[in-house]
Amino acid sequence: MRILLVDDDDAYLDSMSTLLKSYGHNAVVALDGSAALHLANCKICDLVITDFRMPDIEGIELFKKIRRLKPAIAGILVSAEMTDTRKKEAVEAGMSGGFDKLLEIDNLLSFISEMTKNLD
């Protein structure tokens, strides 16, 4: 799966992109919303995984903008402060779900694996 990973935390991007690549995914990274929009416009991606809280745009709004460019792209929201309300907002915006980026990494990877199976 081709994944656009968006987060303003360099260390998280490095570790998550390495982990996703170890599972056979092609991950490209962006440190902010502007870079993510640029990459979404010029790269082929199946999925965007975005942090909720970033300095230039919140993750749900970013996904909505990317979705306007690429209507078929899927999205997952991650946050160190994930709440049921945020998960609900993400789903209402057309995202596939939301995960705590620190505590639910295994669940996130399983979810991505299931999404990959559905693409085949």
Backbone as numpy.savetxt, mean C-alpha at the origin, in Angstrom:
# Nx Ny Nz CAx CAy CAz Cx Cy Cz
3.49 -10.14 -7.89 2.65 -8.96 -7.89 3.54 -7.72 -7.89
3.13 -6.70 -8.61 3.86 -5.44 -8.66 3.24 -4.48 -7.65
4.04 -4.11 -6.65 3.52 -3.35 -5.51 4.22 -2.01 -5.41
3.41 -0.95 -5.24 3.90 0.37 -4.93 3.76 0.55 -3.43
4.87 0.71 -2.74 4.91 0.82 -1.29 5.20 2.27 -0.92
4.30 2.91 -0.16 4.41 4.33 0.14 4.44 4.55 1.65
5.52 5.19 2.11 5.66 5.48 3.54 6.74 6.55 3.68
6.61 7.41 4.68 7.63 8.44 4.89 8.75 7.97 5.81
8.75 6.71 6.17 9.78 6.12 7.04 10.72 5.27 6.19
11.95 5.77 5.97 12.95 5.07 5.15 13.18 3.63 5.62
13.33 3.46 6.92 13.65 2.13 7.46 12.52 1.14 7.18
11.27 1.61 7.34 10.12 0.73 7.05 10.10 0.36 5.57
10.32 1.36 4.69 10.34 1.08 3.25 11.41 0.06 2.90
12.60 0.23 3.45 13.69 -0.70 3.16 13.35 -2.12 3.61
12.89 -2.25 4.84 12.62 -3.59 5.36 11.42 -4.24 4.67
10.36 -3.46 4.42 9.17 -4.03 3.77 9.44 -4.38 2.32
10.17 -3.53 1.61 10.44 -3.85 0.21 11.32 -5.09 0.11
12.28 -5.23 1.00 13.12 -6.43 1.03 12.27 -7.66 1.33
11.37 -7.55 2.30 10.50 -8.66 2.67 9.58 -9.03 1.51
8.96 -8.03 0.88 8.07 -8.31 -0.25 8.83 -8.96 -1.40
10.03 -8.49 -1.66 10.84 -9.09 -2.73 11.20 -10.53 -2.39
11.43 -10.83 -1.12 11.76 -12.21 -0.72 10.57 -13.15 -0.94
9.37 -12.60 -1.02 8.16 -13.37 -1.30 7.84 -13.39 -2.79
8.74 -12.85 -3.61 8.57 -12.91 -5.05 7.84 -11.73 -5.67
7.60 -10.69 -4.88 6.90 -9.52 -5.41 7.91 -8.49 -5.92
7.47 -7.70 -6.88 8.28 -6.61 -7.40 7.81 -5.34 -6.69
8.63 -4.80 -5.79 8.23 -3.63 -5.00 9.00 -2.40 -5.43
8.26 -1.31 -5.67 8.86 0.00 -5.87 8.40 0.87 -4.71
9.25 1.81 -4.30 8.96 2.57 -3.09 8.88 4.07 -3.37
8.08 4.73 -2.53 7.94 6.19 -2.59 7.89 6.71 -1.16
8.61 7.82 -0.92 8.68 8.42 0.41 7.55 9.40 0.71
6.78 9.77 -0.32 5.67 10.70 -0.09 4.64 10.55 -1.19
3.55 11.28 -1.04 2.45 11.18 -1.99 2.80 11.64 -3.39
3.57 12.70 -3.51 3.95 13.22 -4.83 4.75 12.19 -5.60
5.73 11.59 -4.94 6.53 10.55 -5.59 5.66 9.35 -5.95
4.73 8.99 -5.08 3.85 7.85 -5.34 2.97 8.11 -6.56
2.43 9.32 -6.67 1.61 9.65 -7.83 2.42 9.57 -9.12
3.64 10.06 -9.08 4.52 9.98 -10.24 4.78 8.53 -10.63
5.13 7.70 -9.65 5.42 6.29 -9.92 4.17 5.56 -10.41
3.02 5.87 -9.81 1.78 5.21 -10.24 1.45 5.56 -11.68
1.82 6.75 -12.09 1.53 7.20 -13.45 2.46 6.55 -14.47
3.71 6.24 -14.07 4.65 5.72 -15.07 5.05 4.27 -14.85
4.63 3.64 -13.79 4.95 2.22 -13.55 3.66 1.41 -13.57
3.80 0.17 -13.94 2.66 -0.74 -13.89 2.65 -1.38 -12.50
1.60 -1.14 -11.75 1.47 -1.70 -10.40 0.09 -2.33 -10.25
0.06 -3.43 -9.51 -1.20 -4.11 -9.22 -1.79 -3.66 -7.89
-0.91 -3.20 -7.01 -1.31 -2.92 -5.63 -0.51 -1.76 -5.08
-1.19 -0.88 -4.35 -0.50 0.17 -3.60 -0.72 -0.11 -2.12
0.37 -0.13 -1.38 0.31 -0.25 0.08 0.80 1.08 0.61
-0.08 1.81 1.29 0.29 3.14 1.74 0.06 3.33 3.23
0.97 4.06 3.83 0.83 4.46 5.22 -0.34 5.43 5.32
-0.98 5.46 6.46 -2.09 6.39 6.65 -1.59 7.82 6.81
-0.63 8.01 7.70 -0.18 9.35 8.06 1.16 9.67 7.39
1.11 10.65 6.49 2.33 11.13 5.83 2.26 12.66 5.78
3.40 13.32 5.62 3.39 14.78 5.71 2.60 15.49 4.63
2.57 14.97 3.41 1.94 15.72 2.33 0.51 15.31 2.01
0.12 14.08 2.32 -1.23 13.60 2.04 -1.49 12.34 2.86
-2.71 12.18 3.32 -3.05 10.95 4.04 -3.22 9.82 3.03
-2.95 8.61 3.49 -2.94 7.44 2.62 -4.24 7.18 1.88
-5.36 7.38 2.53 -6.64 7.13 1.85 -6.85 8.11 0.70
-6.52 9.37 0.92 -6.64 10.37 -0.14 -5.67 10.06 -1.28
-4.47 9.63 -0.94 -3.50 9.25 -1.95 -4.05 8.11 -2.80
-4.61 7.10 -2.16 -5.17 5.98 -2.91 -6.27 6.45 -3.85
-7.13 7.34 -3.40 -8.20 7.85 -4.27 -7.62 8.52 -5.51
-6.54 9.29 -5.34 -5.90 9.96 -6.48 -5.27 8.94 -7.43
-4.61 7.93 -6.87 -4.00 6.90 -7.70 -5.09 6.12 -8.42
-6.18 5.85 -7.76 -7.29 5.10 -8.35 -7.88 5.84 -9.55
-7.86 7.19 -9.49 -8.34 7.95 -10.65 -7.43 7.74 -11.85
-6.12 7.57 -11.59 -5.16 7.32 -12.67 -5.22 5.87 -13.15
-5.38 4.96 -12.20 -5.35 3.52 -12.47 -6.56 2.86 -11.80
-7.72 2.87 -12.45 -8.94 2.36 -11.82 -8.88 0.91 -11.34
-8.04 0.10 -11.94 -7.99 -1.32 -11.57 -7.04 -1.62 -10.41
-6.29 -0.63 -9.94 -5.30 -0.89 -8.90 -5.99 -1.18 -7.56
-5.43 -2.11 -6.83 -5.92 -2.44 -5.49 -5.12 -1.63 -4.47
-5.66 -1.51 -3.26 -4.98 -0.75 -2.23 -5.12 -1.38 -0.86
-4.08 -1.20 -0.06 -4.09 -1.62 1.34 -3.55 -0.47 2.16
-4.22 -0.16 3.25 -3.78 0.89 4.17 -3.00 0.24 5.30
-1.86 0.84 5.66 -1.12 0.39 6.84 -0.90 1.59 7.76
-0.82 1.32 9.03 -0.60 2.39 10.00 -0.07 1.80 11.29
0.78 2.55 11.96 1.22 2.14 13.29 0.12 2.41 14.31
-0.88 3.15 13.90 -2.01 3.50 14.77 -3.32 3.07 14.11
-3.39 1.81 13.66 -4.57 1.33 12.95 -5.75 1.19 13.91
-6.89 1.67 13.47 -8.13 1.57 14.23 -9.20 0.94 13.35
-10.26 0.47 13.97 -11.38 -0.07 13.20 -11.99 1.00 12.31
-12.03 2.24 12.79 -12.57 3.34 12.00 -11.73 3.56 10.75
-10.41 3.54 10.89 -9.53 3.71 9.71 -9.71 2.56 8.73
-9.81 1.35 9.25 -10.04 0.20 8.37 -11.33 0.37 7.58
-12.37 0.82 8.26 -13.66 1.04 7.61 -13.55 2.13 6.55
-12.88 3.23 6.86 -12.69 4.32 5.91 -11.93 3.83 4.68
-10.93 2.99 4.91 -10.14 2.46 3.79 -11.02 1.62 2.86
-11.81 0.75 3.44 -12.69 -0.10 2.63 -13.72 0.75 1.89
-14.27 1.76 2.57 -15.24 2.64 1.92 -14.62 3.41 0.75
-13.31 3.64 0.80 -12.60 4.33 -0.28 -12.21 3.37 -1.42
-12.53 2.10 -1.27 -12.22 1.12 -2.31 -10.98 0.30 -2.06
-10.36 0.48 -0.90 -9.18 -0.32 -0.56 -9.61 -1.71 -0.10
-8.70 -2.65 -0.17 -9.01 -4.03 0.20 -8.99 -4.27 1.70
-8.33 -3.38 2.46 -8.28 -3.56 3.90 -7.23 -2.68 4.54
-7.07 -2.88 5.84 -6.10 -2.11 6.60 -5.42 -2.99 7.63
-4.13 -2.72 7.87 -3.35 -3.52 8.81 -2.46 -2.63 9.65
-2.22 -3.07 10.87 -1.23 -2.41 11.72 0.14 -2.79 11.15
0.90 -1.80 10.72 2.15 -2.10 10.01 3.24 -2.67 10.89
3.09 -2.58 12.20 4.09 -3.13 13.11 3.67 -4.47 13.69
2.38 -4.67 13.89 1.90 -5.87 14.58 1.30 -6.93 13.68
0.90 -6.55 12.47 0.19 -7.49 11.61 0.92 -7.80 10.31
2.23 -7.86 10.35 3.00 -8.11 9.12 2.66 -9.47 8.54
2.54 -10.50 9.37 2.20 -11.83 8.86 0.83 -11.83 8.21
-0.13 -11.15 8.83 -1.48 -11.07 8.26 -1.46 -10.32 6.94
-0.68 -9.25 6.87 -0.55 -8.48 5.64 0.03 -9.34 4.52
1.09 -10.08 4.81 1.71 -10.95 3.81 0.76 -12.04 3.35
-0.01 -12.60 4.26 -1.00 -13.62 3.89 -2.08 -13.02 3.00
-2.51 -11.81 3.33 -3.53 -11.13 2.55 -3.03 -10.86 1.12
-1.78 -10.41 1.01 -1.19 -10.16 -0.31 -1.08 -11.46 -1.10
-0.72 -12.54 -0.42 -0.63 -13.84 -1.07 -1.98 -14.26 -1.64
-3.04 -14.06 -0.89 -4.39 -14.38 -1.37 -4.77 -13.50 -2.56
-4.40 -12.22 -2.50 -4.69 -11.31 -3.61 -3.94 -11.77 -4.87
-2.72 -12.25 -4.70 -1.92 -12.73 -5.82 -2.58 -13.93 -6.48
-3.10 -14.84 -5.67 -3.79 -16.01 -6.20 -4.99 -15.59 -7.03
-5.69 -14.55 -6.60 -6.88 -14.09 -7.31 -6.54 -13.41 -8.64
-5.28 -12.93 -8.80 -4.87 -12.33 -10.06 -4.56 -13.38 -11.12
-4.18 -14.57 -10.66 -3.80 -15.63 -11.61 -4.98 -16.21 -12.35
